[in-house]
Amino acid sequence: MDELPAEIHDPKLDDTQLTKLANELASGTFPPHIVLKTFNLTLNQFEKYVAANPYFKRTYDTAVLDWNSANSAVKRIKIKSAMSLERGLRTLHDRMNNAAETLPAVVETAKLLAKLAG
């Protein structure tokens, strides 16, 4: 008997995994295809098994409401700021090591990187 392709098999995500997936998708922080890849899901698996799951539907709807509520504004700002900073780290590094940059700018960048590094 031939096995079905992996993308057709039920990924059998537990409630904790479904909750994490719902929160990731609701936040829109990363594109859906990246989120699905993180959870080792194909689009077919998501549509057939996850999106149809009543627990996932309820959890996703709640996560969307929570993410978009005024109460989560600080949380959204922190996450988006951290992502922006992470994307800019390479540029900060390059400019800090550029001899054309002023010493005060280099020192401030070094302080920021040291703070981020703990």
SULHUTA-V624790 format. One line per field, one symbol per residue. ss: DSSP state (@ for helix, = for strand, . for the rest). psi: psi as a letter, one per 20 degrees, with the letter a starting at -180 (. if undefined). burial: I if it has 24 or more other C-alpha atoms within 12 Angstrom, else O. A space follows every 50 residues. Layout:
ss->???
psi->???
burial->???
This chain:
ss->.....@@@......@@@@@@@@@@@@@....@@@@@@@....@@@@@@@@ ...@@@@@@@@@@@@@@@.@@@@@@@@@@@@@@@@@@@@@@@@@@@.... ..@@@@@@@@@@@@@@@.
psi->pqqqqhihqpilprhgghgggggghhhjhqqhhggghhjlqrhggghghg hiphgggggggghggghiqhhjggggggghgggggghigggggghhjpii qqghgggggggghgghi.
burial->OOOOOOOOOOIOIOOOOIIOIIIIIIIOIOOOOOIIOOIOIIOOIIOOII IOIOOIIOIIOOIOOOIOOOOOOOOOOOOOOOOOOOOOOOOIIOOIOOOO OOOOOOOOIOOOOOOOOO
